[in-house]
Amino acid sequence: MGVLCDQSFLTNGLLLVVLWKQIEVENFNHKRIKELEMARTGYTIVDVRSPMEFQGGHVAGSVNIPLQEVPDKIEEFRNMSQPLLLCCASGNRSGQATAFLKHHGIECENGGGWMDVNYRLQHA
């Protein structure tokens, strides 16, 4: 016994997959352009993990300011060469720090995980 398929569903579904893949590629290209700009423009890299995590490995030249200390160090952030690129283990804590700092007028971006930032910088 054969399986019945709705031809319009297959066509529309295929179109959606193609469009989704196109968007995915465009987002990747936009992200890669941003990464190259990051390497060229010289972001100050701030790692918001704990000192113990930072000691276990970090991006060369990065500054360690743990997330819980970020609100108390606004002036230190203002005095850093901007834009800032924040990182942590996965991008969660650096995302929180980025939102907080942007709210306080500091030019910054969430770089995500420190290993990803390190890789992108080495291969840019």
Secondary structure, DSSP 8 states (H G I E B T S, - for coil): ------HHHHHHHHHHHHHHHHHHHHHHHHHHHHHHHHHHHT-EEEE-S-HHHHHT---TT-EE--GGGGGGGHHHHHTS-SSEEEEESSSHHHHHHHHHHHHTT--EEEEEEHHHHHHHHHT-
